Amino acid sequence: MRKLRGPRPSKEIFYRMLIDAAASQSTCARRAVGGVAFDKEGRIVSIGFNGVPKGWPHCNEGSPCSGAQDESGNTTRCDAVHVEKNLLLNCSNPDKIYLVVLPIYPCKDCAILLANLRYLNEVLYFDIYPDTRGLEILDKSGIKHRKISVT
């Protein structure tokens, strides 16, 4: 096992490392994103990334979907399953999800899914998304959210 050198990274750096590692598995030609869900004690309960449905040709390997070149925020022609949906599909017990960390805040549809999580307390994100309706859904649902950065 490789021994890490230097001080322990901040939570923000740790979160960024985790979501970047998850994003490395993305099959989306538009944007590679990953996400991580934690329980109340800070343990990882799920990891997800965006990409086409299981068994489909990967968009980033020569056969992009019809929405691959659409502007950011317009996902009407995109075939990828969003990171938030895969995060939930990969979780053995969604009732344990307390914190979700994402590279960008969720779109409206994904925010609605997250709002249905019984114990979700907060969504952290590193960047903005062109459509702010996701934040409005989180606000309406009483779910805290905030932008974090790696300093």
Z-matrix of the N, CA and C atoms (Angstrom, degrees):
N
C 1 1.440
C 2 1.529 1 107.92
N 3 1.307 2 116.19 1 137.38
C 4 1.462 3 122.32 2 179.36
C 5 1.525 4 109.84 3 -76.63
N 6 1.304 5 115.80 4 130.18
C 7 1.458 6 119.96 5 177.43
C 8 1.527 7 109.05 6 -87.25
N 9 1.318 8 116.74 7 130.26
C 10 1.458 9 121.43 8 177.67
C 11 1.515 10 110.04 9 -73.90
N 12 1.301 11 115.55 10 142.90
C 13 1.462 12 120.65 11 178.09
C 14 1.524 13 108.49 12 -108.37
N 15 1.303 14 115.22 13 150.42
C 16 1.448 15 119.88 14 176.43
C 17 1.511 16 112.26 15 89.05
N 18 1.333 17 115.11 16 -177.90
C 19 1.476 18 119.82 17 -177.42
C 20 1.531 19 111.48 18 -71.33
N 21 1.285 20 114.13 19 159.76
C 22 1.460 21 121.00 20 176.53
C 23 1.530 22 108.31 21 -63.81
N 24 1.353 23 117.79 22 134.11
C 25 1.465 24 119.00 23 -179.01
C 26 1.528 25 111.53 24 -68.86
N 27 1.321 26 115.35 25 154.07
C 28 1.468 27 120.16 26 175.66
C 29 1.521 28 109.24 27 -63.79
N 30 1.319 29 116.30 28 163.59
C 31 1.471 30 119.82 29 177.38
C 32 1.516 31 110.64 30 -58.80
N 33 1.337 32 117.24 31 -40.67
C 34 1.464 33 120.88 32 -179.00
C 35 1.525 34 111.08 33 -61.79
N 36 1.326 35 117.23 34 -42.57
C 37 1.470 36 120.46 35 177.61
C 38 1.522 37 109.89 36 -66.67
N 39 1.322 38 117.36 37 -42.47
C 40 1.465 39 121.65 38 177.63
C 41 1.532 40 110.52 39 -59.41
N 42 1.323 41 116.86 40 -47.13
C 43 1.463 42 120.60 41 178.23
C 44 1.524 43 110.62 42 -59.17
N 45 1.326 44 116.65 43 -44.64
C 46 1.465 45 121.00 44 -178.93
C 47 1.530 46 110.75 45 -62.09
N 48 1.336 47 116.51 46 -41.20
C 49 1.462 48 120.50 47 178.24
C 50 1.521 49 110.78 48 -61.83
N 51 1.318 50 116.81 49 -42.77
C 52 1.469 51 120.73 50 -179.06
C 53 1.527 52 112.08 51 -65.70
N 54 1.337 53 117.00 52 -47.42
C 55 1.469 54 117.78 53 -177.44
C 56 1.521 55 111.52 54 -70.87
N 57 1.330 56 117.73 55 -30.29
C 58 1.468 57 119.83 56 175.51
C 59 1.526 58 110.82 57 -68.33
N 60 1.330 59 117.25 58 -39.14
C 61 1.466 60 120.55 59 176.65
C 62 1.530 61 110.39 60 -63.14
N 63 1.327 62 116.92 61 -42.90
C 64 1.464 63 120.21 62 177.89
C 65 1.527 64 110.58 63 -64.38
N 66 1.329 65 117.35 64 -41.44
C 67 1.464 66 121.45 65 -179.22
C 68 1.521 67 112.01 66 -62.86
N 69 1.332 68 117.37 67 -25.85
C 70 1.463 69 120.29 68 179.85
C 71 1.530 70 111.98 69 -63.71
N 72 1.329 71 117.17 70 -15.16
C 73 1.463 72 121.73 71 179.19
C 74 1.528 73 112.87 72 -95.92
N 75 1.311 74 117.66 73 -1.98
C 76 1.461 75 122.42 74 -178.36
C 77 1.523 76 111.28 75 -61.84
N 78 1.324 77 115.51 76 147.74
C 79 1.467 78 121.00 77 177.14
C 80 1.523 79 111.43 78 -115.65
N 81 1.336 80 117.39 79 13.95
C 82 1.457 81 122.37 80 -177.61
C 83 1.529 82 110.26 81 -88.50
N 84 1.337 83 117.15 82 133.69
C 85 1.459 84 122.19 83 178.98
C 86 1.524 85 111.87 84 -78.26
N 87 1.326 86 118.16 85 -22.93
C 88 1.475 87 121.78 86 -176.62
C 89 1.511 88 112.95 87 -78.86
N 90 1.321 89 115.54 88 -49.69
C 91 1.456 90 120.80 89 -173.59
C 92 1.528 91 108.26 90 -158.50
N 93 1.314 92 116.33 91 125.98
C 94 1.464 93 121.21 92 176.60
C 95 1.513 94 108.26 93 -94.71
N 96 1.320 95 116.83 94 116.88
C 97 1.461 96 121.14 95 179.84
C 98 1.524 97 110.05 96 -134.13
N 99 1.318 98 114.85 97 149.11
C 100 1.453 99 121.63 98 176.18
C 101 1.512 100 108.86 99 -132.24
N 102 1.301 101 116.29 100 163.56
C 103 1.458 102 120.85 101 179.60
C 104 1.512 103 110.78 102 -149.71
N 105 1.325 104 115.36 103 159.80
C 106 1.460 105 121.38 104 -179.14
C 107 1.525 106 108.87 105 -136.34
N 108 1.323 107 115.59 106 138.88
C 109 1.461 108 121.85 107 176.04
C 110 1.525 109 108.70 108 -113.45
N 111 1.330 110 114.98 109 140.10
C 112 1.457 111 122.33 110 -178.65
C 113 1.521 112 109.97 111 -122.72
N 114 1.332 113 115.66 112 154.14
C 115 1.456 114 119.50 113 172.82
C 116 1.530 115 109.27 114 -88.22
N 117 1.324 116 116.50 115 -176.26
C 118 1.465 117 121.27 116 -175.23
C 119 1.528 118 112.70 117 -64.41
N 120 1.326 119 117.24 118 -24.43
C 121 1.460 120 121.56 119 179.67
C 122 1.530 121 112.37 120 -90.89
N 123 1.332 122 117.98 121 2.15
C 124 1.453 123 121.18 122 178.35
C 125 1.517 124 114.95 123 87.64
N 126 1.330 125 117.01 124 11.24
C 127 1.466 126 121.01 125 177.60
C 128 1.522 127 109.92 126 -86.36
N 129 1.320 128 116.27 127 142.66
C 130 1.469 129 121.33 128 178.32
C 131 1.526 130 108.86 129 -69.78
N 132 1.333 131 116.24 130 127.42
C 133 1.461 132 121.02 131 176.46
C 134 1.533 133 112.12 132 -113.41
N 135 1.331 134 117.25 133 -13.52
C 136 1.462 135 119.61 134 176.92
C 137 1.524 136 110.43 135 -166.24
N 138 1.326 137 114.31 136 149.18
C 139 1.452 138 122.88 137 173.91
C 140 1.520 139 106.75 138 -131.50
N 141 1.324 140 116.59 139 140.66
C 142 1.460 141 119.93 140 178.92
C 143 1.513 142 111.20 141 -147.41
N 144 1.318 143 115.28 142 166.21
C 145 1.463 144 122.72 143 176.13
C 146 1.521 145 107.62 144 -149.51
N 147 1.326 146 116.72 145 164.06
C 148 1.454 147 119.36 146 -179.04
C 149 1.523 148 110.39 147 -89.32
N 150 1.314 149 115.31 148 154.03
C 151 1.458 150 121.07 149 178.57
C 152 1.508 151 111.75 150 169.26
N 153 1.313 152 114.45 151 171.20
C 154 1.466 153 120.48 152 -177.74
C 155 1.534 154 110.23 153 -68.22
N 156 1.329 155 116.98 154 160.79
C 157 1.463 156 119.79 155 179.07
C 158 1.530 157 112.43 156 -59.11
N 159 1.302 158 115.13 157 153.41
C 160 1.460 159 122.89 158 -179.38
C 161 1.534 160 110.72 159 -51.14
N 162 1.317 161 116.05 160 130.29
C 163 1.455 162 121.50 161 177.06
C 164 1.518 163 115.25 162 91.33
N 165 1.327 164 117.82 163 -11.32
C 166 1.467 165 120.96 164 179.44
C 167 1.518 166 109.55 165 -82.45
N 168 1.339 167 117.68 166 155.96
C 169 1.468 168 119.54 167 174.07
C 170 1.535 169 109.49 168 -64.69
N 171 1.318 170 115.54 169 138.79
C 172 1.461 171 120.13 170 -178.20
C 173 1.524 172 111.41 171 -71.48
N 174 1.337 173 115.82 172 131.39
C 175 1.470 174 121.87 173 179.94
C 176 1.521 175 112.35 174 -62.35
N 177 1.316 176 117.34 175 -30.80
C 178 1.457 177 120.59 176 -176.89
C 179 1.525 178 112.72 177 -89.18
N 180 1.320 179 116.50 178 8.48
C 181 1.464 180 120.56 179 -179.74
C 182 1.524 181 111.35 180 -123.82
N 183 1.333 182 116.39 181 43.83
C 184 1.453 183 119.98 182 171.51
C 185 1.514 184 117.71 183 99.92
N 186 1.320 185 118.72 184 -11.49
C 187 1.467 186 119.49 185 179.27
C 188 1.528 187 110.32 186 -129.93
N 189 1.347 188 117.04 187 68.53
C 190 1.468 189 119.36 188 -177.26
C 191 1.530 190 112.28 189 -66.01
N 192 1.315 191 115.65 190 151.19
C 193 1.460 192 120.99 191 178.23
C 194 1.529 193 109.70 192 -71.14
N 195 1.309 194 116.08 193 170.94
C 196 1.466 195 120.83 194 -177.36
C 197 1.523 196 112.86 195 -66.02
N 198 1.314 197 118.06 196 -18.47
C 199 1.455 198 120.87 197 -179.18
C 200 1.518 199 114.25 198 -98.68
N 201 1.316 200 117.88 199 7.95
C 202 1.467 201 121.42 200 -174.58
C 203 1.523 202 113.37 201 -58.79
N 204 1.322 203 118.06 202 -29.05
C 205 1.463 204 120.69 203 -177.50
C 206 1.528 205 113.49 204 -104.08
N 207 1.323 206 117.97 205 5.30
C 208 1.462 207 121.00 206 -179.91
C 209 1.524 208 110.78 207 -68.04
N 210 1.337 209 116.21 208 156.48
C 211 1.456 210 120.62 209 -178.53
C 212 1.526 211 110.67 210 -66.10
N 213 1.321 212 113.75 211 153.63
C 214 1.451 213 120.81 212 179.93
C 215 1.528 214 109.96 213 -58.69
N 216 1.311 215 116.40 214 134.90
C 217 1.464 216 121.46 215 -178.55
C 218 1.509 217 113.44 216 98.72
N 219 1.331 218 117.60 217 -20.92
C 220 1.464 219 121.93 218 177.88
C 221 1.520 220 108.24 219 -99.41
N 222 1.318 221 116.44 220 103.65
C 223 1.458 222 120.82 221 -177.91
C 224 1.525 223 112.82 222 -111.17
N 225 1.326 224 117.13 223 15.77
C 226 1.464 225 120.30 224 -174.49
C 227 1.526 226 113.12 225 -63.47
N 228 1.338 227 117.87 226 -28.82
C 229 1.466 228 119.53 227 -178.88
C 230 1.527 229 112.39 228 -109.02
N 231 1.302 230 117.34 229 3.76
C 232 1.459 231 122.75 230 -178.53
C 233 1.530 232 109.78 231 -79.85
N 234 1.330 233 116.90 232 136.47
C 235 1.465 234 121.44 233 -179.79
C 236 1.528 235 113.63 234 -93.10
N 237 1.323 236 117.69 235 -4.55
C 238 1.464 237 120.33 236 -175.82
C 239 1.523 238 112.01 237 -72.02
N 240 1.311 239 114.52 238 144.26
C 241 1.455 240 122.48 239 169.87
C 242 1.523 241 105.15 240 -85.64
N 243 1.321 242 117.11 241 126.99
C 244 1.459 243 120.60 242 -175.70
C 245 1.519 244 111.62 243 -66.74
N 246 1.318 245 115.02 244 154.82
C 247 1.454 246 122.36 245 -178.13
C 248 1.530 247 111.12 246 -55.53
N 249 1.314 248 117.95 247 -40.92
C 250 1.470 249 120.65 248 -177.81
C 251 1.533 250 111.00 249 -62.71
N 252 1.321 251 116.68 250 -40.36
C 253 1.468 252 120.18 251 179.58
C 254 1.521 253 110.65 252 -66.62
N 255 1.341 254 116.69 253 -44.25
C 256 1.461 255 119.55 254 178.07
C 257 1.521 256 111.60 255 -66.60
N 258 1.324 257 117.66 256 -33.88
C 259 1.461 258 121.83 257 176.08
C 260 1.534 259 109.73 258 -58.73
N 261 1.314 260 116.47 259 -43.63
C 262 1.469 261 120.79 260 179.46
C 263 1.526 262 111.29 261 -71.17
N 264 1.337 263 116.81 262 -40.31
C 265 1.461 264 119.87 263 179.20
C 266 1.525 265 111.87 264 -64.94
N 267 1.330 266 117.27 265 -30.97
C 268 1.464 267 121.91 266 -178.67
C 269 1.522 268 113.40 267 -84.73
N 270 1.305 269 117.66 268 -5.70
C 271 1.464 270 121.47 269 -175.52
C 272 1.529 271 110.78 270 -91.57
N 273 1.321 272 115.87 271 126.28
C 274 1.471 273 119.00 272 -179.71
C 275 1.528 274 112.22 273 -72.94
N 276 1.336 275 117.40 274 -24.20
C 277 1.464 276 120.16 275 179.42
C 278 1.532 277 109.41 276 -145.93
N 279 1.337 278 117.46 277 86.53
C 280 1.467 279 120.08 278 -179.39
C 281 1.523 280 114.92 279 -57.01
N 282 1.340 281 118.08 280 -20.76
C 283 1.462 282 120.00 281 177.93
C 284 1.528 283 112.14 282 -66.59
N 285 1.321 284 117.97 283 -14.12
C 286 1.463 285 120.81 284 177.99
C 287 1.525 286 112.77 285 -85.79
N 288 1.332 287 117.68 286 -11.93
C 289 1.462 288 119.99 287 -176.21
C 290 1.524 289 110.22 288 -69.77
N 291 1.343 290 115.05 289 120.42
C 292 1.461 291 122.93 290 -178.92
C 293 1.528 292 111.44 291 -115.99
N 294 1.330 293 116.27 292 -32.83
C 295 1.458 294 122.93 293 -177.64
C 296 1.519 295 108.65 294 -138.18
N 297 1.329 296 116.42 295 135.37
C 298 1.466 297 122.06 296 175.38
C 299 1.524 298 107.39 297 -121.94
N 300 1.331 299 115.80 298 132.99
C 301 1.460 300 122.06 299 178.07
C 302 1.520 301 108.40 300 -116.73
N 303 1.338 302 115.54 301 126.08
C 304 1.461 303 122.67 302 -175.19
C 305 1.527 304 110.40 303 -132.47
N 306 1.321 305 117.81 304 158.23
C 307 1.463 306 119.07 305 175.78
C 308 1.529 307 112.52 306 -73.28
N 309 1.322 308 116.96 307 -31.88
C 310 1.467 309 123.34 308 177.28
C 311 1.520 310 107.45 309 -135.68
N 312 1.333 311 116.63 310 156.86
C 313 1.459 312 116.23 311 179.82
C 314 1.527 313 110.34 312 -71.60
N 315 1.329 314 117.33 313 157.44
C 316 1.460 315 120.87 314 -171.60
C 317 1.528 316 113.92 315 -71.24
N 318 1.335 317 114.29 316 151.91
C 319 1.463 318 120.46 317 171.99
C 320 1.529 319 108.46 318 -69.52
N 321 1.299 320 116.97 319 173.59
C 322 1.471 321 122.16 320 -177.61
C 323 1.528 322 111.27 321 -57.62
N 324 1.331 323 117.69 322 -49.49
C 325 1.465 324 120.45 323 -176.68
C 326 1.527 325 112.13 324 -63.63
N 327 1.328 326 116.72 325 -41.04
C 328 1.461 327 119.72 326 179.06
C 329 1.529 328 111.29 327 -70.87
N 330 1.317 329 117.17 328 -35.34
C 331 1.466 330 120.44 329 176.79
C 332 1.528 331 110.27 330 -63.12
N 333 1.325 332 117.05 331 -37.49
C 334 1.474 333 120.52 332 177.04
C 335 1.518 334 110.18 333 -62.59
N 336 1.339 335 117.31 334 -42.25
C 337 1.466 336 120.11 335 176.65
C 338 1.523 337 111.00 336 -62.19
N 339 1.319 338 116.37 337 -46.26
C 340 1.465 339 119.76 338 179.79
C 341 1.522 340 111.64 339 -63.16
N 342 1.322 341 116.60 340 -34.82
C 343 1.464 342 120.77 341 179.90
C 344 1.529 343 111.79 342 -63.70
N 345 1.322 344 116.75 343 -22.12
C 346 1.463 345 120.49 344 179.19
C 347 1.522 346 113.20 345 -84.52
N 348 1.326 347 117.60 346 -4.48
C 349 1.462 348 119.64 347 176.27
C 350 1.521 349 108.97 348 -72.61
N 351 1.285 350 116.00 349 129.17
C 352 1.458 351 121.95 350 -172.50
C 353 1.529 352 113.75 351 -60.91
N 354 1.340 353 117.38 352 -41.82
C 355 1.462 354 119.82 353 -172.37
C 356 1.527 355 114.02 354 -117.02
N 357 1.321 356 117.88 355 13.10
C 358 1.460 357 119.10 356 178.80
C 359 1.523 358 109.45 357 -63.22
N 360 1.320 359 116.10 358 124.74
C 361 1.446 360 122.18 359 -177.15
C 362 1.530 361 112.30 360 -103.30
N 363 1.368 362 116.20 361 -37.39
C 364 1.450 363 118.31 362 -172.54
C 365 1.526 364 111.42 363 -153.71
N 366 1.327 365 114.85 364 148.17
C 367 1.462 366 123.19 365 172.85
C 368 1.525 367 107.07 366 -120.05
N 369 1.328 368 115.99 367 123.25
C 370 1.456 369 121.91 368 175.97
C 371 1.522 370 107.86 369 -105.77
N 372 1.323 371 116.56 370 143.62
C 373 1.461 372 120.17 371 179.39
C 374 1.520 373 109.22 372 -146.98
N 375 1.330 374 115.39 373 156.83
C 376 1.461 375 121.08 374 -176.66
C 377 1.517 376 112.99 375 -99.21
N 378 1.321 377 118.30 376 -22.19
C 379 1.463 378 120.42 377 -175.93
C 380 1.526 379 109.59 378 -145.64
N 381 1.320 380 115.08 379 168.28
C 382 1.461 381 121.04 380 -178.28
C 383 1.524 382 110.98 381 -90.00
N 384 1.317 383 115.58 382 161.55
C 385 1.458 384 124.58 383 176.29
C 386 1.528 385 106.16 384 -116.95
N 387 1.326 386 118.14 385 143.97
C 388 1.471 387 119.53 386 -175.40
C 389 1.532 388 115.39 387 -59.15
N 390 1.315 389 117.79 388 -24.99
C 391 1.458 390 121.78 389 -177.74
C 392 1.533 391 108.75 390 -104.89
N 393 1.326 392 118.04 391 116.07
C 394 1.467 393 121.62 392 -175.57
C 395 1.536 394 114.00 393 -85.22
N 396 1.317 395 118.10 394 0.58
C 397 1.467 396 119.60 395 -177.71
C 398 1.519 397 112.31 396 -61.97
N 399 1.338 398 117.87 397 -28.40
C 400 1.457 399 120.66 398 177.47
C 401 1.518 400 112.15 399 -61.80
N 402 1.329 401 116.06 400 -41.43
C 403 1.468 402 119.70 401 177.94
C 404 1.522 403 110.77 402 -66.61
N 405 1.330 404 116.73 403 -36.81
C 406 1.466 405 120.47 404 177.74
C 407 1.523 406 110.71 405 -62.36
N 408 1.322 407 117.22 406 -38.75
C 409 1.473 408 121.41 407 178.23
C 410 1.533 409 109.72 408 -65.53
N 411 1.335 410 116.80 409 -44.93
C 412 1.465 411 119.61 410 178.69
C 413 1.526 412 110.85 411 -61.44
N 414 1.325 413 116.63 412 -43.25
C 415 1.468 414 120.52 413 177.55
C 416 1.522 415 111.02 414 -59.70
N 417 1.308 416 116.22 415 -49.17
C 418 1.467 417 121.71 416 -178.48
C 419 1.528 418 111.57 417 -60.82
N 420 1.343 419 115.74 418 -28.86
C 421 1.469 420 121.12 419 -178.13
C 422 1.521 421 112.98 420 -91.07
N 423 1.332 422 116.72 421 -2.05
C 424 1.453 423 120.26 422 179.24
C 425 1.521 424 114.07 423 75.91
N 426 1.321 425 117.20 424 20.64
C 427 1.465 426 121.50 425 179.33
C 428 1.518 427 108.32 426 -94.51
N 429 1.323 428 116.30 427 123.17
C 430 1.459 429 120.66 428 178.54
C 431 1.526 430 109.12 429 -66.18
N 432 1.322 431 115.40 430 149.49
C 433 1.462 432 119.95 431 175.04
C 434 1.514 433 107.93 432 -152.33
N 435 1.342 434 114.18 433 147.67
C 436 1.455 435 117.35 434 176.81
C 437 1.514 436 109.99 435 -159.70
N 438 1.318 437 111.97 436 152.06
C 439 1.460 438 121.10 437 177.57
C 440 1.524 439 107.31 438 -84.90
N 441 1.315 440 115.98 439 132.84
C 442 1.459 441 120.85 440 176.83
C 443 1.521 442 108.26 441 -120.31
N 444 1.309 443 115.77 442 164.91
C 445 1.462 444 119.02 443 179.18
C 446 1.519 445 108.96 444 -141.37
N 447 1.310 446 114.20 445 161.19
C 448 1.447 447 121.31 446 176.21
C 449 1.522 448 106.80 447 -98.06
N 450 1.324 449 116.23 448 117.46
C 451 1.456 450 119.59 449 -178.77
C 452 1.500 451 111.70 450 -113.53
